[in-house]
Amino acid sequence: MITINETQRKIIHLLNDFGIDRISMAGILGTLEQDNLNENSFLDFIKNKETLSIEECTEQIWHMRGY
């Protein structure tokens, strides 16, 4: 059974509000977890957006990875 923490719930809620599809959400959350990236940093990034695309999410993840 997969457990979703509170930060992940907030990320899912915001991504849903921005119209990000569930497959992309799963990819984002999986990447954050697999690469041991700071979920709170990603949450802070999306909380301050008025609009959000999957491309912006991908760019942020690459930035968080150090690229």
mmCIF file as Biopython writes it, N, C-alpha, C and O atoms, coordinates in Angstrom:
data_model
#
loop_
_atom_site.group_PDB
_atom_site.id
_atom_site.type_symbol
_atom_site.label_atom_id
_atom_site.label_alt_id
_atom_site.label_comp_id
_atom_site.label_asym_id
_atom_site.label_entity_id
_atom_site.label_seq_id
_atom_site.pdbx_PDB_ins_code
_atom_site.Cartn_x
_atom_site.Cartn_y
_atom_site.Cartn_z
_atom_site.occupancy
_atom_site.B_iso_or_equiv
_atom_site.auth_seq_id
_atom_site.auth_asym_id
_atom_site.pdbx_PDB_model_num
ATOM 1   N N  . MET A ? 1  ? 0.834  -1.175 0.000   1.0 0.0 1  A 1 
ATOM 2   C CA . MET A ? 1  ? 0.000  0.000  0.000   1.0 0.0 1  A 1 
ATOM 3   C C  . MET A ? 1  ? 0.888  1.251  0.000   1.0 0.0 1  A 1 
ATOM 4   O O  . MET A ? 1  ? 1.855  1.331  0.758   1.0 0.0 1  A 1 
ATOM 5   N N  . ILE A ? 2  ? 0.562  2.197  -0.830  1.0 0.0 2  A 1 
ATOM 6   C CA . ILE A ? 2  ? 1.310  3.443  -0.932  1.0 0.0 2  A 1 
ATOM 7   C C  . ILE A ? 2  ? 0.696  4.460  0.019   1.0 0.0 2  A 1 
ATOM 8   O O  . ILE A ? 2  ? -0.521 4.647  0.043   1.0 0.0 2  A 1 
ATOM 9   N N  . THR A ? 3  ? 1.550  5.115  0.803   1.0 0.0 3  A 1 
ATOM 10  C CA . THR A ? 3  ? 1.096  6.134  1.733   1.0 0.0 3  A 1 
ATOM 11  C C  . THR A ? 3  ? 1.442  7.504  1.169   1.0 0.0 3  A 1 
ATOM 12  O O  . THR A ? 3  ? 2.568  7.733  0.727   1.0 0.0 3  A 1 
ATOM 13  N N  . ILE A ? 4  ? 0.481  8.406  1.183   1.0 0.0 4  A 1 
ATOM 14  C CA . ILE A ? 4  ? 0.683  9.767  0.686   1.0 0.0 4  A 1 
ATOM 15  C C  . ILE A ? 4  ? 0.746  10.688 1.890   1.0 0.0 4  A 1 
ATOM 16  O O  . ILE A ? 4  ? -0.160 10.710 2.723   1.0 0.0 4  A 1 
ATOM 17  N N  . ASN A ? 5  ? 1.847  11.460 1.971   1.0 0.0 5  A 1 
ATOM 18  C CA . ASN A ? 5  ? 1.973  12.376 3.107   1.0 0.0 5  A 1 
ATOM 19  C C  . ASN A ? 5  ? 1.232  13.688 2.817   1.0 0.0 5  A 1 
ATOM 20  O O  . ASN A ? 5  ? 0.714  13.894 1.719   1.0 0.0 5  A 1 
ATOM 21  N N  . GLU A ? 6  ? 1.194  14.558 3.810   1.0 0.0 6  A 1 
ATOM 22  C CA . GLU A ? 6  ? 0.426  15.807 3.698   1.0 0.0 6  A 1 
ATOM 23  C C  . GLU A ? 6  ? 0.961  16.713 2.592   1.0 0.0 6  A 1 
ATOM 24  O O  . GLU A ? 6  ? 0.179  17.338 1.875   1.0 0.0 6  A 1 
ATOM 25  N N  . THR A ? 7  ? 2.273  16.792 2.447   1.0 0.0 7  A 1 
ATOM 26  C CA . THR A ? 7  ? 2.862  17.626 1.385   1.0 0.0 7  A 1 
ATOM 27  C C  . THR A ? 7  ? 2.449  17.101 0.018   1.0 0.0 7  A 1 
ATOM 28  O O  . THR A ? 7  ? 2.096  17.880 -0.867  1.0 0.0 7  A 1 
ATOM 29  N N  . GLN A ? 8  ? 2.492  15.798 -0.157  1.0 0.0 8  A 1 
ATOM 30  C CA . GLN A ? 8  ? 2.080  15.199 -1.420  1.0 0.0 8  A 1 
ATOM 31  C C  . GLN A ? 8  ? 0.600  15.465 -1.690  1.0 0.0 8  A 1 
ATOM 32  O O  . GLN A ? 8  ? 0.222  15.714 -2.834  1.0 0.0 8  A 1 
ATOM 33  N N  . ARG A ? 9  ? -0.230 15.419 -0.673  1.0 0.0 9  A 1 
ATOM 34  C CA . ARG A ? 9  ? -1.658 15.722 -0.840  1.0 0.0 9  A 1 
ATOM 35  C C  . ARG A ? 9  ? -1.854 17.156 -1.331  1.0 0.0 9  A 1 
ATOM 36  O O  . ARG A ? 9  ? -2.676 17.414 -2.210  1.0 0.0 9  A 1 
ATOM 37  N N  . LYS A ? 10 ? -1.095 18.079 -0.758  1.0 0.0 10 A 1 
ATOM 38  C CA . LYS A ? 10 ? -1.186 19.476 -1.176  1.0 0.0 10 A 1 
ATOM 39  C C  . LYS A ? 10 ? -0.724 19.646 -2.619  1.0 0.0 10 A 1 
ATOM 40  O O  . LYS A ? 10 ? -1.337 20.385 -3.389  1.0 0.0 10 A 1 
ATOM 41  N N  . ILE A ? 11 ? 0.359  18.959 -2.982  1.0 0.0 11 A 1 
ATOM 42  C CA . ILE A ? 11 ? 0.855  19.021 -4.360  1.0 0.0 11 A 1 
ATOM 43  C C  . ILE A ? 11 ? -0.215 18.489 -5.315  1.0 0.0 11 A 1 
ATOM 44  O O  . ILE A ? 11 ? -0.510 19.119 -6.330  1.0 0.0 11 A 1 
ATOM 45  N N  . ILE A ? 12 ? -0.793 17.339 -4.994  1.0 0.0 12 A 1 
ATOM 46  C CA . ILE A ? 12 ? -1.830 16.741 -5.839  1.0 0.0 12 A 1 
ATOM 47  C C  . ILE A ? 12 ? -3.006 17.703 -5.991  1.0 0.0 12 A 1 
ATOM 48  O O  . ILE A ? 12 ? -3.509 17.899 -7.097  1.0 0.0 12 A 1 
ATOM 49  N N  . HIS A ? 13 ? -3.438 18.297 -4.897  1.0 0.0 13 A 1 
ATOM 50  C CA . HIS A ? 13 ? -4.579 19.219 -4.929  1.0 0.0 13 A 1 
ATOM 51  C C  . HIS A ? 13 ? -4.281 20.410 -5.850  1.0 0.0 13 A 1 
ATOM 52  O O  . HIS A ? 13 ? -5.108 20.777 -6.684  1.0 0.0 13 A 1 
ATOM 53  N N  . LEU A ? 14 ? -3.098 21.009 -5.692  1.0 0.0 14 A 1 
ATOM 54  C CA . LEU A ? 14 ? -2.752 22.164 -6.527  1.0 0.0 14 A 1 
ATOM 55  C C  . LEU A ? 14 ? -2.591 21.778 -7.993  1.0 0.0 14 A 1 
ATOM 56  O O  . LEU A ? 14 ? -3.066 22.488 -8.880  1.0 0.0 14 A 1 
ATOM 57  N N  . LEU A ? 15 ? -1.921 20.652 -8.252  1.0 0.0 15 A 1 
ATOM 58  C CA . LEU A ? 15 ? -1.763 20.213 -9.641  1.0 0.0 15 A 1 
ATOM 59  C C  . LEU A ? 15 ? -3.123 19.960 -10.282 1.0 0.0 15 A 1 
ATOM 60  O O  . LEU A ? 15 ? -3.340 20.295 -11.447 1.0 0.0 15 A 1 
ATOM 61  N N  . ASN A ? 16 ? -4.023 19.378 -9.528  1.0 0.0 16 A 1 
ATOM 62  C CA . ASN A ? 16 ? -5.379 19.160 -10.024 1.0 0.0 16 A 1 
ATOM 63  C C  . ASN A ? 16 ? -6.063 20.484 -10.354 1.0 0.0 16 A 1 
ATOM 64  O O  . ASN A ? 16 ? -6.720 20.613 -11.388 1.0 0.0 16 A 1 
ATOM 65  N N  . ASP A ? 17 ? -5.903 21.467 -9.465  1.0 0.0 17 A 1 
ATOM 66  C CA . ASP A ? 17 ? -6.487 22.790 -9.703  1.0 0.0 17 A 1 
ATOM 67  C C  . ASP A ? 17 ? -5.951 23.427 -10.980 1.0 0.0 17 A 1 
ATOM 68  O O  . ASP A ? 17 ? -6.666 24.162 -11.661 1.0 0.0 17 A 1 
ATOM 69  N N  . PHE A ? 18 ? -4.693 23.145 -11.303 1.0 0.0 18 A 1 
ATOM 70  C CA . PHE A ? 18 ? -4.083 23.688 -12.515 1.0 0.0 18 A 1 
ATOM 71  C C  . PHE A ? 18 ? -4.401 22.853 -13.760 1.0 0.0 18 A 1 
ATOM 72  O O  . PHE A ? 18 ? -3.984 23.200 -14.866 1.0 0.0 18 A 1 
ATOM 73  N N  . GLY A ? 19 ? -5.128 21.770 -13.581 1.0 0.0 19 A 1 
ATOM 74  C CA . GLY A ? 19 ? -5.522 20.952 -14.722 1.0 0.0 19 A 1 
ATOM 75  C C  . GLY A ? 19 ? -4.460 19.972 -15.190 1.0 0.0 19 A 1 
ATOM 76  O O  . GLY A ? 19 ? -4.513 19.488 -16.320 1.0 0.0 19 A 1 
ATOM 77  N N  . ILE A ? 20 ? -3.496 19.679 -14.326 1.0 0.0 20 A 1 
ATOM 78  C CA . ILE A ? 20 ? -2.464 18.693 -14.675 1.0 0.0 20 A 1 
ATOM 79  C C  . ILE A ? 20 ? -3.093 17.311 -14.566 1.0 0.0 20 A 1 
ATOM 80  O O  . ILE A ? 20 ? -3.747 16.995 -13.573 1.0 0.0 20 A 1 
ATOM 81  N N  . ASP A ? 21 ? -2.892 16.485 -15.597 1.0 0.0 21 A 1 
ATOM 82  C CA . ASP A ? 21 ? -3.521 15.160 -15.617 1.0 0.0 21 A 1 
ATOM 83  C C  . ASP A ? 21 ? -2.879 14.222 -14.588 1.0 0.0 21 A 1 
ATOM 84  O O  . ASP A ? 21 ? -1.761 14.450 -14.126 1.0 0.0 21 A 1 
ATOM 85  N N  . ARG A ? 22 ? -3.606 13.182 -14.251 1.0 0.0 22 A 1 
ATOM 86  C CA . ARG A ? 22 ? -3.182 12.265 -13.185 1.0 0.0 22 A 1 
ATOM 87  C C  . ARG A ? 22 ? -1.910 11.493 -13.526 1.0 0.0 22 A 1 
ATOM 88  O O  . ARG A ? 22 ? -1.111 11.203 -12.635 1.0 0.0 22 A 1 
ATOM 89  N N  . ILE A ? 23 ? -1.713 11.163 -14.774 1.0 0.0 23 A 1 
ATOM 90  C CA . ILE A ? 23 ? -0.492 10.461 -15.179 1.0 0.0 23 A 1 
ATOM 91  C C  . ILE A ? 23 ? 0.711  11.363 -14.934 1.0 0.0 23 A 1 
ATOM 92  O O  . ILE A ? 23 ? 1.735  10.912 -14.421 1.0 0.0 23 A 1 
ATOM 93  N N  . SER A ? 24 ? 0.590  12.634 -15.299 1.0 0.0 24 A 1 
ATOM 94  C CA . SER A ? 24 ? 1.672  13.586 -15.068 1.0 0.0 24 A 1 
ATOM 95  C C  . SER A ? 24 ? 1.902  13.801 -13.575 1.0 0.0 24 A 1 
ATOM 96  O O  . SER A ? 24 ? 3.044  13.907 -13.128 1.0 0.0 24 A 1 
ATOM 97  N N  . MET A ? 25 ? 0.805  13.867 -12.798 1.0 0.0 25 A 1 
ATOM 98  C CA . MET A ? 25 ? 0.937  14.005 -11.340 1.0 0.0 25 A 1 
ATOM 99  C C  . MET A ? 25 ? 1.735  12.847 -10.763 1.0 0.0 25 A 1 
ATOM 100 O O  . MET A ? 25 ? 2.628  13.043 -9.939  1.0 0.0 25 A 1 
ATOM 101 N N  . ALA A ? 26 ? 1.407  11.648 -11.202 1.0 0.0 26 A 1 
ATOM 102 C CA . ALA A ? 26 ? 2.111  10.463 -10.711 1.0 0.0 26 A 1 
ATOM 103 C C  . ALA A ? 26 ? 3.593  10.530 -11.074 1.0 0.0 26 A 1 
ATOM 104 O O  . ALA A ? 26 ? 4.455  10.167 -10.273 1.0 0.0 26 A 1 
ATOM 105 N N  . GLY A ? 27 ? 3.878  10.996 -12.280 1.0 0.0 27 A 1 
ATOM 106 C CA . GLY A ? 27 ? 5.271  11.140 -12.700 1.0 0.0 27 A 1 
ATOM 107 C C  . GLY A ? 27 ? 6.021  12.160 -11.871 1.0 0.0 27 A 1 
ATOM 108 O O  . GLY A ? 27 ? 7.171  11.939 -11.491 1.0 0.0 27 A 1 
ATOM 109 N N  . ILE A ? 28 ? 5.372  13.277 -11.591 1.0 0.0 28 A 1 
ATOM 110 C CA . ILE A ? 28 ? 5.993  14.332 -10.779 1.0 0.0 28 A 1 
ATOM 111 C C  . ILE A ? 28 ? 6.272  13.814 -9.374  1.0 0.0 28 A 1 
ATOM 112 O O  . ILE A ? 28 ? 7.392  13.937 -8.878  1.0 0.0 28 A 1 
ATOM 113 N N  . LEU A ? 29 ? 5.262  13.237 -8.734  1.0 0.0 29 A 1 
ATOM 114 C CA . LEU A ? 29 ? 5.446  12.737 -7.372  1.0 0.0 29 A 1 
ATOM 115 C C  . LEU A ? 29 ? 6.461  11.606 -7.316  1.0 0.0 29 A 1 
ATOM 116 O O  . LEU A ? 29 ? 7.278  11.538 -6.397  1.0 0.0 29 A 1 
ATOM 117 N N  . GLY A ? 30 ? 6.404  10.728 -8.295  1.0 0.0 30 A 1 
ATOM 118 C CA . GLY A ? 30 ? 7.361  9.621  -8.349  1.0 0.0 30 A 1 
ATOM 119 C C  . GLY A ? 30 ? 8.789  10.108 -8.518  1.0 0.0 30 A 1 
ATOM 120 O O  . GLY A ? 30 ? 9.709  9.584  -7.890  1.0 0.0 30 A 1 
ATOM 121 N N  . THR A ? 31 ? 8.973  11.107 -9.364  1.0 0.0 31 A 1 
ATOM 122 C CA . THR A ? 31 ? 10.306 11.663 -9.578  1.0 0.0 31 A 1 
ATOM 123 C C  . THR A ? 31 ? 10.820 12.365 -8.331  1.0 0.0 31 A 1 
ATOM 124 O O  . THR A ? 31 ? 11.984 12.206 -7.963  1.0 0.0 31 A 1 
ATOM 125 N N  . LEU A ? 32 ? 9.959  13.140 -7.681  1.0 0.0 32 A 1 
ATOM 126 C CA . LEU A ? 32 ? 10.373 13.816 -6.450  1.0 0.0 32 A 1 
ATOM 127 C C  . LEU A ? 32 ? 10.837 12.791 -5.410  1.0 0.0 32 A 1 
ATOM 128 O O  . LEU A ? 32 ? 11.855 12.978 -4.745  1.0 0.0 32 A 1 
ATOM 129 N N  . GLU A ? 33 ? 10.074 11.712 -5.286  1.0 0.0 33 A 1 
ATOM 130 C CA . GLU A ? 33 ? 10.416 10.686 -4.301  1.0 0.0 33 A 1 
ATOM 131 C C  . GLU A ? 33 ? 11.650 9.890  -4.707  1.0 0.0 33 A 1 
ATOM 132 O O  . GLU A ? 33 ? 12.558 9.687  -3.900  1.0 0.0 33 A 1 
ATOM 133 N N  . GLN A ? 34 ? 11.679 9.443  -5.950  1.0 0.0 34 A 1 
ATOM 134 C CA . GLN A ? 34 ? 12.777 8.603  -6.430  1.0 0.0 34 A 1 
ATOM 135 C C  . GLN A ? 34 ? 14.116 9.336  -6.385  1.0 0.0 34 A 1 
ATOM 136 O O  . GLN A ? 34 ? 15.138 8.756  -6.019  1.0 0.0 34 A 1 
ATOM 137 N N  . ASP A ? 35 ? 14.101 10.614 -6.759  1.0 0.0 35 A 1 
ATOM 138 C CA . ASP A ? 35 ? 15.345 11.390 -6.779  1.0 0.0 35 A 1 
ATOM 139 C C  . ASP A ? 35 ? 15.620 12.070 -5.445  1.0 0.0 35 A 1 
ATOM 140 O O  . ASP A ? 35 ? 16.566 12.847 -5.314  1.0 0.0 35 A 1 
ATOM 141 N N  . ASN A ? 36 ? 14.776 11.766 -4.450  1.0 0.0 36 A 1 
ATOM 142 C CA . ASN A ? 36 ? 14.912 12.326 -3.107  1.0 0.0 36 A 1 
ATOM 143 C C  . ASN A ? 36 ? 14.991 13.850 -3.137  1.0 0.0 36 A 1 
ATOM 144 O O  . ASN A ? 36 ? 15.838 14.458 -2.482  1.0 0.0 36 A 1 
ATOM 145 N N  . LEU A ? 37 ? 14.083 14.456 -3.917  1.0 0.0 37 A 1 
ATOM 146 C CA . LEU A ? 37 ? 14.022 15.912 -4.027  1.0 0.0 37 A 1 
ATOM 147 C C  . LEU A ? 37 ? 13.081 16.458 -2.961  1.0 0.0 37 A 1 
ATOM 148 O O  . LEU A ? 37 ? 12.183 15.754 -2.499  1.0 0.0 37 A 1 
ATOM 149 N N  . ASN A ? 38 ? 13.286 17.696 -2.576  1.0 0.0 38 A 1 
ATOM 150 C CA . ASN A ? 38 ? 12.513 18.307 -1.505  1.0 0.0 38 A 1 
ATOM 151 C C  . ASN A ? 38 ? 11.098 18.638 -1.990  1.0 0.0 38 A 1 
ATOM 152 O O  . ASN A ? 38 ? 10.899 19.552 -2.791  1.0 0.0 38 A 1 
ATOM 153 N N  . GLU A ? 39 ? 10.128 17.882 -1.492  1.0 0.0 39 A 1 
ATOM 154 C CA . GLU A ? 39 ? 8.730  18.081 -1.890  1.0 0.0 39 A 1 
ATOM 155 C C  . GLU A ? 39 ? 8.221  19.455 -1.465  1.0 0.0 39 A 1 
ATOM 156 O O  . GLU A ? 39 ? 7.420  20.064 -2.174  1.0 0.0 39 A 1 
ATOM 157 N N  . ASN A ? 40 ? 8.676  19.943 -0.322  1.0 0.0 40 A 1 
ATOM 158 C CA . ASN A ? 40 ? 8.236  21.261 0.146   1.0 0.0 40 A 1 
ATOM 159 C C  . ASN A ? 40 ? 8.714  22.373 -0.779  1.0 0.0 40 A 1 
ATOM 160 O O  . ASN A ? 40 ? 8.004  23.357 -0.985  1.0 0.0 40 A 1 
ATOM 161 N N  . SER A ? 41 ? 9.912  22.223 -1.335  1.0 0.0 41 A 1 
ATOM 162 C CA . SER A ? 41 ? 10.415 23.216 -2.298  1.0 0.0 41 A 1 
ATOM 163 C C  . SER A ? 41 ? 9.552  23.232 -3.552  1.0 0.0 41 A 1 
ATOM 164 O O  . SER A ? 41 ? 9.232  24.294 -4.086  1.0 0.0 41 A 1 
ATOM 165 N N  . PHE A ? 42 ? 9.179  22.039 -4.016  1.0 0.0 42 A 1 
ATOM 166 C CA . PHE A ? 42 ? 8.312  21.959 -5.189  1.0 0.0 42 A 1 
ATOM 167 C C  . PHE A ? 42 ? 6.943  22.554 -4.878  1.0 0.0 42 A 1 
ATOM 168 O O  . PHE A ? 42 ? 6.366  23.263 -5.703  1.0 0.0 42 A 1 
ATOM 169 N N  . LEU A ? 43 ? 6.426  22.264 -3.690  1.0 0.0 43 A 1 
ATOM 170 C CA . LEU A ? 43 ? 5.144  22.820 -3.274  1.0 0.0 43 A 1 
ATOM 171 C C  . LEU A ? 43 ? 5.205  24.346 -3.241  1.0 0.0 43 A 1 
ATOM 172 O O  . LEU A ? 43 ? 4.286  25.013 -3.717  1.0 0.0 43 A 1 
ATOM 173 N N  . ASP A ? 44 ? 6.274  24.898 -2.685  1.0 0.0 44 A 1 
ATOM 174 C CA . ASP A ? 44 ? 6.441  26.357 -2.656  1.0 0.0 44 A 1 
ATOM 175 C C  . ASP A ? 44 ? 6.462  26.938 -4.064  1.0 0.0 44 A 1 
ATOM 176 O O  . ASP A ? 44 ? 5.908  28.009 -4.310  1.0 0.0 44 A 1 
ATOM 177 N N  . PHE A ? 45 ? 7.109  26.222 -4.990  1.0 0.0 45 A 1 
ATOM 178 C CA . PHE A ? 45 ? 7.174  26.666 -6.386  1.0 0.0 45 A 1 
ATOM 179 C C  . PHE A ? 45 ? 5.778  26.744 -7.002  1.0 0.0 45 A 1 
ATOM 180 O O  . PHE A ? 45 ? 5.456  27.734 -7.659  1.0 0.0 45 A 1 
ATOM 181 N N  . ILE A ? 46 ? 4.945  25.726 -6.806  1.0 0.0 46 A 1 
ATOM 182 C CA . ILE A ? 46 ? 3.643  25.732 -7.460  1.0 0.0 46 A 1 
ATOM 183 C C  . ILE A ? 46 ? 2.624  26.597 -6.727  1.0 0.0 46 A 1 
ATOM 184 O O  . ILE A ? 46 ? 1.676  27.086 -7.341  1.0 0.0 46 A 1 
ATOM 185 N N  . LYS A ? 47 ? 2.807  26.794 -5.413  1.0 0.0 47 A 1 
ATOM 186 C CA . LYS A ? 47 ? 1.867  27.621 -4.651  1.0 0.0 47 A 1 
ATOM 187 C C  . LYS A ? 47 ? 1.864  29.067 -5.143  1.0 0.0 47 A 1 
ATOM 188 O O  . LYS A ? 47 ? 0.845  29.749 -5.041  1.0 0.0 47 A 1 
ATOM 189 N N  . ASN A ? 48 ? 2.976  29.536 -5.667  1.0 0.0 48 A 1 
ATOM 190 C CA . ASN A ? 48 ? 3.111  30.932 -6.063  1.0 0.0 48 A 1 
ATOM 191 C C  . ASN A ? 48 ? 2.758  31.176 -7.527  1.0 0.0 48 A 1 
ATOM 192 O O  . ASN A ? 48 ? 2.991  32.269 -8.044  1.0 0.0 48 A 1 
ATOM 193 N N  . LYS A ? 49 ? 2.209  30.186 -8.191  1.0 0.0 49 A 1 
ATOM 194 C CA . LYS A ? 49 ? 1.872  30.308 -9.612  1.0 0.0 49 A 1 
ATOM 195 C C  . LYS A ? 49 ? 0.409  30.685 -9.797  1.0 0.0 49 A 1 
ATOM 196 O O  . LYS A ? 49 ? -0.460 30.265 -9.033  1.0 0.0 49 A 1 
ATOM 197 N N  . GLU A ? 50 ? 0.154  31.489 -10.835 1.0 0.0 50 A 1 
ATOM 198 C CA . GLU A ? 50 ? -1.228 31.776 -11.230 1.0 0.0 50 A 1 
ATOM 199 C C  . GLU A ? 50 ? -1.689 30.770 -12.272 1.0 0.0 50 A 1 
ATOM 200 O O  . GLU A ? 50 ? -2.859 30.389 -12.308 1.0 0.0 50 A 1 
ATOM 201 N N  . THR A ? 51 ? -0.759 30.344 -13.116 1.0 0.0 51 A 1 
ATOM 202 C CA . THR A ? 51 ? -0.999 29.284 -14.092 1.0 0.0 51 A 1 
ATOM 203 C C  . THR A ? 51 ? 0.189  28.343 -14.018 1.0 0.0 51 A 1 
ATOM 204 O O  . THR A ? 51 ? 1.265  28.730 -13.562 1.0 0.0 51 A 1 
ATOM 205 N N  . LEU A ? 52 ? 0.000  27.122 -14.461 1.0 0.0 52 A 1 
ATOM 206 C CA . LEU A ? 52 ? 1.068  26.132 -14.388 1.0 0.0 52 A 1 
ATOM 207 C C  . LEU A ? 52 ? 0.881  25.110 -15.494 1.0 0.0 52 A 1 
ATOM 208 O O  . LEU A ? 52 ? -0.225 24.624 -15.731 1.0 0.0 52 A 1 
ATOM 209 N N  . SER A ? 53 ? 1.977  24.791 -16.165 1.0 0.0 53 A 1 
ATOM 210 C CA . SER A ? 53 ? 1.954  23.760 -17.203 1.0 0.0 53 A 1 
ATOM 211 C C  . SER A ? 53 ? 2.869  22.613 -16.791 1.0 0.0 53 A 1 
ATOM 212 O O  . SER A ? 53 ? 3.719  22.771 -15.915 1.0 0.0 53 A 1 
ATOM 213 N N  . ILE A ? 54 ? 2.694  21.478 -17.418 1.0 0.0 54 A 1 
ATOM 214 C CA . ILE A ? 54 ? 3.554  20.333 -17.142 1.0 0.0 54 A 1 
ATOM 215 C C  . ILE A ? 54 ? 4.996  20.660 -17.514 1.0 0.0 54 A 1 
ATOM 216 O O  . ILE A ? 54 ? 5.929  20.160 -16.886 1.0 0.0 54 A 1 
ATOM 217 N N  . GLU A ? 55 ? 5.179  21.494 -18.530 1.0 0.0 55 A 1 
ATOM 218 C CA . GLU A ? 55 ? 6.526  21.902 -18.929 1.0 0.0 55 A 1 
ATOM 219 C C  . GLU A ? 55 ? 7.222  22.681 -17.817 1.0 0.0 55 A 1 
ATOM 220 O O  . GLU A ? 55 ? 8.413  22.490 -17.573 1.0 0.0 55 A 1 
ATOM 221 N N  . GLU A ? 56 ? 6.483  23.555 -17.145 1.0 0.0 56 A 1 
ATOM 222 C CA . GLU A ? 56 ? 7.060  24.312 -16.026 1.0 0.0 56 A 1 
ATOM 223 C C  . GLU A ? 56 ? 7.417  23.376 -14.867 1.0 0.0 56 A 1 
ATOM 224 O O  . GLU A ? 56 ? 8.437  23.564 -14.204 1.0 0.0 56 A 1 
ATOM 225 N N  . CYS A ? 57 ? 6.583  22.383 -14.632 1.0 0.0 57 A 1 
ATOM 226 C CA . CYS A ? 57 ? 6.879  21.401 -13.590 1.0 0.0 57 A 1 
ATOM 227 C C  . CYS A ? 57 ? 8.151  20.636 -13.920 1.0 0.0 57 A 1 
ATOM 228 O O  . CYS A ? 57 ? 9.006  20.430 -13.058 1.0 0.0 57 A 1 
ATOM 229 N N  . THR A ? 58 ? 8.268  20.220 -15.168 1.0 0.0 58 A 1 
ATOM 230 C CA . THR A ? 58 ? 9.444  19.480 -15.611 1.0 0.0 58 A 1 
ATOM 231 C C  . THR A ? 58 ? 10.703 20.333 -15.479 1.0 0.0 58 A 1 
ATOM 232 O O  . THR A ? 58 ? 11.733 19.855 -15.004 1.0 0.0 58 A 1 
ATOM 233 N N  . GLU A ? 59 ? 10.621 21.592 -15.898 1.0 0.0 59 A 1 
ATOM 234 C CA . GLU A ? 59 ? 11.765 22.493 -15.774 1.0 0.0 59 A 1 
ATOM 235 C C  . GLU A ? 59 ? 12.174 22.673 -14.315 1.0 0.0 59 A 1 
ATOM 236 O O  . GLU A ? 59 ? 13.364 22.715 -14.002 1.0 0.0 59 A 1 
ATOM 237 N N  . GLN A ? 60 ? 11.190 22.780 -13.426 1.0 0.0 60 A 1 
ATOM 238 C CA . GLN A ? 60 ? 11.497 22.941 -11.998 1.0 0.0 60 A 1 
ATOM 239 C C  . GLN A ? 60 ? 12.180 21.697 -11.448 1.0 0.0 60 A 1 
ATOM 240 O O  . GLN A ? 60 ? 13.124 21.800 -10.665 1.0 0.0 60 A 1 
ATOM 241 N N  . ILE A ? 61 ? 11.714 20.541 -11.847 1.0 0.0 61 A 1 
ATOM 242 C CA . ILE A ? 61 ? 12.346 19.295 -11.380 1.0 0.0 61 A 1 
ATOM 243 C C  . ILE A ? 61 ? 13.784 19.226 -11.880 1.0 0.0 61 A 1 
ATOM 244 O O  . ILE A ? 61 ? 14.677 18.849 -11.122 1.0 0.0 61 A 1 
ATOM 245 N N  . TRP A ? 62 ? 14.025 19.580 -13.133 1.0 0.0 62 A 1 
ATOM 246 C CA . TRP A ? 62 ? 15.400 19.603 -13.654 1.0 0.0 62 A 1 
ATOM 247 C C  . TRP A ? 62 ? 16.241 20.592 -12.860 1.0 0.0 62 A 1 
ATOM 248 O O  . TRP A ? 62 ? 17.395 20.312 -12.536 1.0 0.0 62 A 1 
ATOM 249 N N  . HIS A ? 63 ? 15.668 21.740 -12.550 1.0 0.0 63 A 1 
ATOM 250 C CA . HIS A ? 63 ? 16.389 22.746 -11.740 1.0 0.0 63 A 1 
ATOM 251 C C  . HIS A ? 63 ? 16.707 22.173 -10.346 1.0 0.0 63 A 1 
ATOM 252 O O  . HIS A ? 63 ? 17.806 22.369 -9.828  1.0 0.0 63 A 1 
ATOM 253 N N  . MET A ? 64 ? 15.761 21.483 -9.759  1.0 0.0 64 A 1 
ATOM 254 C CA . MET A ? 64 ? 15.970 20.899 -8.437  1.0 0.0 64 A 1 
ATOM 255 C C  . MET A ? 64 ? 17.032 19.815 -8.470  1.0 0.0 64 A 1 
ATOM 256 O O  . MET A ? 64 ? 17.718 19.583 -7.475  1.0 0.0 64 A 1 
ATOM 257 N N  . ARG A ? 65 ? 17.169 19.154 -9.603  1.0 0.0 65 A 1 
ATOM 258 C CA . ARG A ? 65 ? 18.207 18.124 -9.764  1.0 0.0 65 A 1 
ATOM 259 C C  . ARG A ? 65 ? 19.591 18.736 -9.946  1.0 0.0 65 A 1 
ATOM 260 O O  . ARG A ? 65 ? 20.607 18.047 -9.845  1.0 0.0 65 A 1 
ATOM 261 N N  . GLY A ? 66 ? 19.617 20.047 -10.216 1.0 0.0 66 A 1 
ATOM 262 C CA . GLY A ? 66 ? 20.899 20.714 -10.384 1.0 0.0 66 A 1 
ATOM 263 C C  . GLY A ? 66 ? 21.321 20.924 -11.825 1.0 0.0 66 A 1 
ATOM 264 O O  . GLY A ? 66 ? 22.480 21.236 -12.098 1.0 0.0 66 A 1 
ATOM 265 N N  . TYR A ? 67 ? 20.388 20.755 -12.743 1.0 0.0 67 A 1 
ATOM 266 C CA . TYR A ? 67 ? 20.714 20.964 -14.172 1.0 0.0 67 A 1 
ATOM 267 C C  . TYR A ? 67 ? 20.315 22.328 -14.625 1.0 0.0 67 A 1 
ATOM 268 O O  . TYR A ? 67 ? 20.513 22.673 -15.790 1.0 0.0 67 A 1 
#
